[in-house]
Amino acid sequence: MLSFVLWLVLLFLCWPLALLALLLYPLLWLLLLPFRLLGIGVDAVFELLRAIVMLPARILRGTPGR
């Protein structure tokens, strides 16, 4: 909501810049999408490595219900 209000203020103060921002935002989002997907993949790999490293400790600790 705040970004919309800021865009309205920009539209009131400098409408060509606001229209340019409105047109370029979807293109910028599409350009940044591969980096976002790469970040998700790298995060998944680190979580897998963490789970592998912590597995012996989890096995030795046992389940809390026993």
N, C-alpha and C positions, 0 to 999 in steps of 0.2 A: 504494500500500500504506500509506503514511504517513497519507493522508487517511482511510482506513478505520480505522486504529488510533485516530486522533483522534476519529472518530465513535463508536467503541466506548467510549472514555473519556468522551465526552459522554453517551452512553447510560447509562453506569454512574453518572455524577454527576447528570445532570438529564435523565431519560428523556423528559419532554414536549417539551423543546427539541430533543432529538435526533430525535424523530419528526416534529416540525414542519419541521426542516431536511431530513429525508428526503423529506417531501411537497412542500416548496417548491423543492427543487433542480431537478427537471425543468421546472417552470414558469419559473424564472429562466433556465434554459438556452434555453427556447423564446423568451423575451423578448429575450435577447441575440443570438439567431441572425441577425436582420437586420443588426445592426451588424457582426457578423463577416463576413457576405457583402459588405457595403458596403466593409469594409476590404480584402477580397480584390480587389474591383473597382478600388478606388483604387490599390492596389499594382500591379495589372496596367497601369493607365494610366500610372503613373510609369515602369514598366519599358519600356513602349512608347516614351514620350518619350525615355528614356535611350538606347534603341536607335536612334532616329531621329537624335538629336544625335551619337552616336558613329559613325554609319555612314560619314561621309566619312573619318574617321581609320582605320577598318577597311579601307576600300577602298584608301587610299593606302599603308597598311602592307603590304598583300598577304598572301598565304598563307605560312605558315611552311615549307611543303614545297618551295617553289621556290627 
